[in-house]
């Protein structure tokens, strides 16, 4: 393997680990308020869509197979079936949305910020649909938005903006690839 490929693999693993650590820092709410979104979008903006999506997918896979990487040291398929499962399962497809937007419209710091907000909307919709299905058989989508999306919009916007700012700073200091 070439050095560049090894570095890429190491960064993917590193960011999967960072997202795991950020997920464990939680404030209890119906859907825990964590730094998970910050970690996901930092990975996407810093590593780019392909490597970022790989790290996000690795993070979710680690949790599904049983490593306690989700909020509150949660893990396993049973955790995915719970209230926050729709959000967690949405992370890899949202990362692919980010990657697809990069492929269609190009890379760039500000574009990455826009792609992040679009991916976040997908995460919100998926999570709210799942939450409404789990708790009301699918009939309470508006209530699900009220409980598990609206209270998180401002904190998540702040996390994405922080990831944007930090990724710009890190890119100036470190040559990732």
C-alpha positions in Angstrom: 0.0 0.0 0.0 1.1 3.5 -0.7 1.5 6.0 2.2 -1.4 8.1 0.9 -3.7 5.1 1.1 -2.5 4.2 4.6 -3.1 7.8 5.7 -6.6 7.8 4.3 -7.4 4.5 6.1 -6.0 5.9 9.4 -8.0 9.1 9.1 -11.2 7.1 8.4 -10.6 5.0 11.5 -9.6 8.1 13.6 -12.7 9.9 12.7 -14.9 6.9 13.4 -13.3 6.8 16.8 -13.8 10.6 17.3 -17.5 10.4 16.4 -17.8 7.6 18.9 -16.2 9.7 21.6 -18.4 12.7 20.7 -21.5 10.5 20.9 -20.7 9.6 24.4 -20.8 13.2 25.5 -24.6 13.5 26.0 -27.2 15.6 27.7 -30.4 13.6 28.3 -33.4 14.5 26.2 -36.0 12.2 24.4 -33.3 11.9 21.8 -29.9 12.6 23.6 -28.2 15.8 22.8 -24.6 14.8 21.8 -21.7 16.1 19.9 -22.2 13.2 17.4 -23.4 15.6 14.6 -20.4 17.8 15.2 -18.1 14.7 14.7 -20.0 13.5 11.6 -19.9 16.8 9.8 -16.3 17.5 10.9 -15.3 14.2 9.3 -17.2 15.1 6.1 -15.9 18.6 5.8 -12.3 17.7 6.7 -11.9 14.4 5.0 -14.2 15.0 2.1 -17.3 13.1 1.1 -15.8 9.7 0.3 -13.5 9.3 3.4 -16.0 11.1 5.6 -18.8 8.8 4.5 -16.5 5.8 5.2 -15.8 7.0 8.7 -19.5 7.6 9.4 -20.5 4.2 8.1 -17.7 2.6 10.1 -18.9 4.3 13.2 -22.5 3.1 12.7 -21.3 -0.4 11.9 -19.3 -0.6 15.1 -22.3 0.4 17.1 -24.6 -2.1 15.3 -22.2 -5.0 15.9 -22.2 -4.2 19.6 -19.4 -1.8 20.5 -20.9 0.8 22.9 -20.3 3.9 20.7 -23.8 5.4 20.7 -25.2 7.9 23.2 -25.2 6.6 26.7 -22.8 3.8 25.8 -25.6 2.2 23.7 -25.0 -0.4 21.0 -26.5 -3.2 19.1 -29.5 -3.7 16.8 -31.9 -3.2 19.7 -30.6 0.3 20.2 -31.2 1.0 16.5 -34.9 -0.1 17.0 -35.3 2.5 19.8 -36.2 6.2 19.6 -32.9 7.5 18.1 -32.5 4.6 15.7 -33.8 6.5 12.7 -31.3 9.2 13.2 -28.4 6.8 13.5 -29.4 4.8 10.5 -29.7 8.0 8.5 -26.0 9.0 9.1 -24.5 6.8 6.3 -27.1 7.8 3.7 -26.8 11.5 4.7 -23.0 11.1 4.2 -23.7 9.7 0.8 -25.9 12.7 0.1 -23.0 14.9 1.0 -20.7 12.9 -1.3 -23.2 13.0 -4.1 -23.5 16.8 -3.8 -19.7 17.0 -3.9 -19.6 14.9 -7.1 -22.4 16.9 -8.7 -21.5 20.5 -7.7 -17.9 20.3 -6.7 -15.9 20.6 -3.5 -15.3 23.7 -1.5 -15.5 24.9 2.1 -18.7 26.9 1.7 -20.2 24.2 -0.5 -19.4 21.7 2.2 -21.3 23.8 4.6 -24.4 23.9 2.4 -24.1 20.1 1.8 -24.0 19.6 5.5 -27.2 21.4 6.0 -28.9 19.5 3.3 -27.7 16.2 4.8 -28.9 17.3 8.2 -32.4 17.8 6.8 -32.3 14.2 5.6 -31.2 13.1 9.0 -34.1 15.0 10.7 -36.7 13.6 8.3 -35.5 10.1 8.7 -35.2 10.3 12.5 -38.6 12.0 12.9 -40.3 9.4 10.6 -38.7 6.6 12.6 -39.6 8.2 15.9 -43.2 8.6 14.9 -43.3 5.0 13.7 -41.9 3.6 16.9 -44.0 5.7 19.3 -47.3 6.2 17.3 -47.4 3.7 14.5 -46.5 6.5 12.0 -49.5 8.7 12.8 -47.6 11.3 14.8 -45.1 12.8 12.4 -45.8 16.4 13.4 -45.5 15.5 17.1 -42.2 13.7 16.3 -40.9 16.9 14.6 -41.9 18.8 17.7 -40.2 16.4 20.1 -37.1 15.3 18.3 -36.3 17.9 15.6 -37.3 21.4 16.6 -35.5 21.5 19.9 -32.3 20.3 18.2 -32.2 22.7 15.2 -30.3 25.5 16.9 -27.8 23.3 18.7 -27.2 21.3 15.5 -26.7 24.5 13.4 -24.1 25.6 16.0 -22.4 22.2 15.8 -22.3 22.3 12.0 -20.9 25.9 12.0 -18.3 24.9 14.6 -17.3 21.9 12.4 -17.0 24.2 9.4 -14.9 26.7 11.3 -12.7 24.0 12.9 -12.2 22.1 9.5 -11.0 25.4 7.9 -8.5 25.9 10.8 -7.3 22.3 10.7 -6.8 22.4 6.9 -4.5 25.4 7.3 -2.4 23.6 9.9 -2.4 20.0 8.6 -2.1 18.6 5.1 -4.4 15.6 5.5 -3.5 13.8 2.2 
